[in-house]
Amino acid sequence: MQPFALNYARPAVELAVTTPYAYDSGLQLNVLGDGRIAACDHALLREVGTTTSTAGSKTHFDD
């Protein structure tokens, strides 16, 4: 017997998205291509809403 949900399950759509920032492990912050801190770029924050990285969840168990 197959569960009902499997009749309608579909693979998640992969979106081709590139983030305009990258995580800098030395600073422990997201930085833009020119070295500025991503959280200080108000235009970027308005566009993407956040600059969250996965670094905290990889190093802290209480995140």
Secondary structure, DSSP 8 states (H G I E B T S, - for coil): ---GGGGT-----------SEEEETTTTEEEETTS-BGGG-HHHHHHHS----SHHHHH-TT-
